[in-house]
Amino acid sequence: MSSLFDPIEAGSLRLPNRVAMAPLTRNRAPHAIPTPLMQTYYAQRASAGMLISEGTAISAQAQGYSDVPGLYGQEQLQAWKKVTNAVHAKGGRIVTQLWHVGRISHTSLQPGNQAPVAPSALTAQSKTYVIDPKTGEGKFHPTSAPRALKSQELPGIVHSFTVAAVEAVKSAGFDGVELHSANGYLLDQFLRTSSNHRTDDYGGSIENRCRLVLECMRSVVDAIGGGKVGIRISPVTPANDITDENPQALFEHLVRQLAPLGLSYIHVIEGSTGGPRELADRPFDYHALKQTYRIAGGKGVWMVNNGYDRQSAMQAVESGYADVVAFGKAYISNPDLVHRLQANLPLSDWDSQRFYGGGAEGYTDYPNAPQS
């Protein structure tokens, strides 16, 4: 029987424990460039089995929130290299989450103030975080109306993911990458019937709606090796105005196609992102999803996420339900979360008013637990 604190191999990654830090958007990278403060933040949390960086834009078009970092410029890559060096100096492992937000953006954040892009020209009933450059104050604003991507533009999306993956590993020093195909962002938008009304080869059937995600995954795997690649999915989350008519069939098809790629891991957000894991109006069989992946030959680590505490995380691993458990908000206020979980120590509360934007306060000033 495995323990939450046992080591595990996730593709090319050797994890000393099965506690992962989930991606957490913190909006502290002005001009999309990681800062020295971010070096401190990630290094403080290096005892995690794996750190997954905040969502990091693969291109200027991929940006959807103020002051989130990017991976498409040399200054960004050099700044990320300092972050990964700081994590490695503490003995940690860090992968980056490759992000294209699609329609969850605002014209003020897009090159030339253009419309955001999406599978179809359908405005999300959602909001994004925009910092006023004059006052420095951040507020949530309704997302802007998107335009539909032309079919001839889609190879460019695949190329952007692939180049970002290569540069993340080669230039920025990340140990791997995670493609963000969850929470209603661009790849997830292509998957879903609510956001994808296309009539070409990328819309309509489940196979067509999965096409772009799989093209991106295969291209990235070909470029850096499957053992350094993970994917994040959220089968039933309503985040960012996303739904699907048949999520069980959709995601079972997707993981069957992912199985042969030799991935490092599959990262599954269960239920409503940041909310309940069980949704009465959106039932989903996560055990069947994992079994589908395994039966199809998938060997990647199965990572679960959303509202786990010490007891439920330990039970998930000990029962074989999951291989790794990712924690989000708990990692904001507990940089030494692995130690606290292992020693059964109380967790510090987070300050939700300091989640987005700002400086060190509510970011790098949470202390470790006193040593006995």
C-alpha positions in Angstrom: 0.0 0.0 0.0 1.4 3.4 -1.0 1.5 6.5 1.2 1.0 10.1 0.4 4.6 10.6 1.5 6.2 7.8 -0.5 8.3 8.6 -3.6 7.0 8.0 -7.1 8.1 8.2 -10.7 6.1 10.4 -12.9 7.5 9.9 -16.4 10.9 11.5 -16.3 10.3 13.1 -12.9 11.3 11.4 -9.7 9.1 12.8 -6.9 10.1 12.4 -3.3 6.5 12.5 -2.2 3.0 12.5 -3.7 2.0 16.1 -2.7 1.9 18.5 -5.7 1.4 22.2 -5.6 -1.4 23.1 -8.0 -1.1 26.0 -10.4 -2.1 29.2 -8.7 -2.6 32.5 -10.5 -1.2 35.3 -8.3 -0.8 38.3 -10.8 2.6 39.4 -9.6 4.5 39.4 -12.9 4.4 43.0 -14.3 4.9 43.1 -18.1 4.6 39.2 -18.0 8.1 38.9 -16.6 8.7 36.8 -13.4 10.2 38.8 -10.5 12.7 38.1 -7.8 9.8 37.8 -5.4 8.5 34.8 -7.4 11.9 33.2 -7.0 11.4 33.3 -3.2 7.7 32.2 -3.4 8.4 29.0 -5.4 11.7 28.2 -3.5 9.8 28.4 -0.2 7.5 25.6 -1.5 10.2 23.4 -3.0 9.5 20.5 -0.6 6.5 19.6 -2.7 6.8 16.4 -4.7 6.2 18.6 -7.7 5.5 22.3 -8.1 3.3 23.3 -11.0 3.7 26.9 -11.9 0.9 29.4 -12.3 -0.6 29.5 -15.7 2.0 31.0 -18.1 1.0 32.4 -21.4 2.4 30.8 -24.5 2.0 34.0 -26.6 0.9 37.6 -26.3 -2.5 36.5 -27.7 -2.7 33.9 -25.0 -2.8 36.5 -22.2 -6.1 37.0 -20.4 -5.2 38.5 -17.0 -3.0 41.4 -15.9 0.5 40.6 -14.6 0.5 36.9 -15.4 3.9 35.6 -16.7 4.7 34.5 -20.2 7.1 32.2 -22.0 7.3 33.9 -25.3 10.1 36.4 -24.8 13.8 36.1 -23.9 13.5 38.4 -20.9 10.7 36.1 -19.6 12.7 33.0 -20.2 15.7 34.4 -18.4 13.6 35.5 -15.4 12.0 32.0 -15.2 15.5 30.5 -15.3 16.2 32.3 -12.0 13.0 30.9 -10.5 13.8 27.3 -11.5 17.4 27.7 -10.3 16.1 28.8 -6.9 13.7 25.8 -6.7 16.4 23.3 -7.8 18.8 24.8 -5.3 16.3 23.7 -2.6 16.1 20.2 -4.1 12.7 20.8 -5.7 11.1 19.9 -9.1 9.0 22.4 -11.1 7.0 22.1 -14.2 5.2 25.0 -15.9 1.6 25.2 -16.9 1.3 26.3 -20.6 -1.7 28.5 -20.9 -3.8 30.0 -23.7 -6.9 31.6 -22.2 -8.9 31.9 -25.5 -12.1 33.9 -24.9 -11.4 34.5 -21.2 -9.6 37.8 -21.9 -10.2 41.5 -22.3 -9.3 43.6 -25.3 -7.0 45.8 -23.2 -4.8 42.7 -22.6 -4.6 41.7 -26.3 -2.1 42.9 -28.9 -3.4 46.0 -30.6 -6.5 45.8 -28.4 -7.9 43.2 -30.7 -10.7 40.8 -29.8 -9.7 37.6 -27.9 -9.9 34.4 -29.9 -12.1 31.3 -29.4 -13.4 28.3 -31.2 -16.6 30.2 -31.9 -17.6 33.8 -31.5 -19.5 33.2 -28.2 -18.9 35.6 -25.3 -18.3 33.9 -22.0 -20.4 35.0 -19.1 -17.3 35.4 -17.0 -14.8 37.9 -15.7 -11.1 38.5 -15.9 -8.7 40.5 -13.7 -7.4 43.8 -15.1 -5.0 46.1 -13.3 -5.3 49.8 -14.2 -1.8 50.9 -15.3 -2.4 54.4 -14.0 -3.6 53.6 -10.5 -2.1 50.1 -10.0 -5.5 48.9 -8.8 -6.9 45.6 -10.0 -10.5 44.8 -10.7 -12.5 42.1 -12.3 -14.1 43.0 -15.6 -16.5 41.1 -17.9 -14.6 39.2 -20.7 -14.7 40.8 -24.1 -16.5 39.4 -27.1 -14.2 37.0 -29.0 -13.7 36.2 -32.6 -13.7 32.7 -34.0 -10.3 31.3 -35.0 -10.0 30.4 -38.6 -9.0 26.9 -39.4 -5.7 28.1 -41.0 -4.8 29.7 -37.7 -4.9 26.5 -35.7 -1.5 25.2 -36.7 -0.2 28.4 -35.2 -1.8 27.6 -31.9 -0.1 24.1 -31.9 3.2 25.7 -32.9 2.9 28.2 -30.0 2.3 25.5 -27.4 5.3 23.5 -28.9 7.7 26.4 -28.9 6.8 27.4 -25.4 7.3 23.8 -24.2 10.7 23.5 -25.8 11.8 26.9 -24.4 10.4 26.1 -21.0 12.7 23.1 -20.7 15.7 24.2 -22.8 16.0 27.9 -21.8 14.0 28.3 -18.6 15.1 25.2 -16.9 11.7 23.7 -16.1 11.6 19.9 -15.4 8.5 19.5 -17.6 5.3 21.2 -18.8 1.6 20.8 -18.2 -0.9 21.8 -21.0 -3.8 23.7 -19.5 -6.9 22.0 -21.0 -9.2 22.8 -18.1 -11.4 25.5 -16.5 -12.9 26.9 -19.6 -9.7 28.2 -21.3 -8.9 27.8 -25.0 -8.2 24.0 -25.3 -11.2 23.3 -23.0 -13.3 25.6 -25.1 -12.6 23.5 -28.1 -13.7 20.4 -26.2 -17.1 21.6 -25.1 -20.4 21.8 -26.8 -21.3 25.0 -25.1 -18.3 26.9 -26.5 -17.5 25.1 -29.7 -20.2 25.5 -32.4 -17.7 25.0 -35.3 -18.8 23.1 -38.4 -15.3 22.2 -39.7 -12.9 19.4 -38.6 -12.5 20.9 -35.2 -16.2 21.0 -34.2 -19.3 18.8 -34.0 -18.3 15.2 -33.0 -16.4 14.3 -29.9 -13.5 13.3 -32.1 -13.4 16.6 -33.9 -13.7 18.6 -30.7 -10.7 16.7 -29.2 -8.6 17.3 -32.3 -6.8 20.5 -31.3 -6.0 19.3 -27.8 -4.5 16.1 -29.2 -2.6 17.9 -31.9 -1.0 20.1 -29.3 -0.2 17.2 -27.0 1.3 15.1 -29.7 3.4 17.9 -31.0 4.7 18.8 -27.5 5.4 15.1 -26.8 7.3 14.8 -30.1 9.3 17.9 -29.2 10.4 17.2 -25.6 9.3 13.6 -24.8 6.1 12.4 -23.1 7.9 11.8 -19.8 8.1 15.5 -19.3 4.5 16.3 -20.3 1.3 16.4 -18.3 -2.2 17.7 -19.0 -4.8 19.3 -16.8 -8.5 18.6 -17.4 -11.7 19.5 -15.5 -14.5 17.3 -16.8 -17.5 19.0 -15.1 -16.4 22.3 -13.8 -18.7 25.2 -14.6 -15.8 27.6 -14.4 -15.7 30.3 -17.1 -19.2 29.5 -18.4 -18.3 26.0 -19.7 -20.5 22.9 -20.1 -20.8 19.8 -22.3 -23.7 17.7 -23.3 -21.9 14.4 -22.5 -18.7 14.9 -20.5 -18.2 11.3 -19.6 -18.0 10.2 -23.2 -16.0 13.2 -24.2 -13.3 12.8 -21.5 -13.1 9.0 -21.8 -12.4 9.4 -25.5 -9.8 12.0 -24.7 -7.9 9.9 -22.2 -8.0 6.9 -24.6 -6.2 9.0 -27.2 -3.7 10.3 -24.6 -2.9 6.8 -23.3 -0.3 6.0 -26.0 1.7 9.2 -25.6 3.7 8.1 -22.5 2.8 11.1 -20.5 4.2 12.0 -17.1 0.7 12.6 -15.6 -2.9 13.3 -16.0 -4.1 16.1 -13.7 -7.9 15.9 -13.0 -9.9 18.6 -11.3 -12.8 16.9 -9.7 -16.2 18.7 -9.6 -16.4 22.5 -9.5 -13.0 24.2 -9.5 -12.6 25.7 -6.0 -16.0 24.2 -5.0 -17.6 20.9 -4.3 -16.2 17.7 -5.8 -19.7 16.2 -6.3 -22.2 18.2 -8.4 -25.8 16.9 -8.3 -26.6 18.3 -11.7 -23.3 17.1 -13.3 -22.6 13.5 -12.2 -19.3 12.1 -13.3 -17.5 8.8 -12.7 -13.8 9.6 -12.1 -13.0 6.0 -11.3 -14.3 5.0 -14.7 -12.2 7.7 -16.4 -9.0 6.5 -14.8 -9.9 2.9 -15.7 -10.5 3.9 -19.3 -7.0 5.5 -19.4 -5.3 2.4 -17.8 -7.2 -0.1 -20.0 -6.0 1.9 -23.1 -2.4 1.5 -21.9 -1.9 4.8 -20.1 0.8 4.7 -17.5 1.0 8.3 -16.5 0.6 9.2 -12.8 -3.0 10.0 -12.0 -3.2 13.3 -10.1 -6.4 14.4 -8.4 -7.2 17.9 -7.3 -10.0 20.0 -5.6 -10.7 20.4 -1.9 -8.6 17.5 -0.6 -7.5 17.6 3.1 -4.9 15.5 4.9 -7.3 12.6 5.6 -8.9 12.4 2.2 -5.6 12.8 0.4 -4.0 10.0 2.3 -7.0 7.8 1.7 -7.0 8.6 -2.0 -3.4 7.4 -2.4 -3.6 4.4 0.1 -6.7 3.1 -1.7 -5.1 3.4 -5.1 -7.7 5.9 -6.3 -5.0 8.4 -7.0 -1.2 8.4 -7.3 -0.6 12.1 -6.4 -2.8 14.7 -4.8 -2.5 18.4 -5.8 -3.2 21.2 -3.3 -4.1 24.7 -4.2 -5.1 27.3 -1.6 -3.5 25.4 1.2 -0.1 26.0 -0.5 -0.7 29.7 -0.6 -0.5 30.0 3.2 1.6 26.9 4.1 4.9 26.9 2.2 5.9 23.8 4.3 2.7 21.9 3.5 4.3 18.5 3.1 5.9 18.8 6.6 2.6 19.9 8.1 0.6 17.1 6.5 3.1 14.5 7.4 3.4 15.7 11.1 -0.4 16.3 11.3 0.2 19.9 12.2 -2.5 22.7 11.9 -2.6 24.6 8.6 -2.4 28.4 8.5 -5.3 30.2 7.0 -4.9 32.2 3.8 -5.8 35.8 3.2 -8.1 35.8 0.1 -7.8 39.5 -0.2 -4.1 39.1 -1.2 -4.6 36.3 -3.7 -4.3 38.5 -6.8 -1.7 41.3 -7.3 0.3 43.1 -4.7 3.7 42.3 -3.3 5.2 40.2 -0.6 2.2 40.5 1.8 0.0 37.4 1.5 2.6 35.9 -0.9 6.0 35.2 0.6 5.3 36.2 4.3 3.6 33.1 5.4 5.9 31.3 7.9 6.8 27.7 8.2 5.5 25.8 11.2 7.6 26.1 14.3 10.1 23.2 14.6 9.6 21.1 17.7 
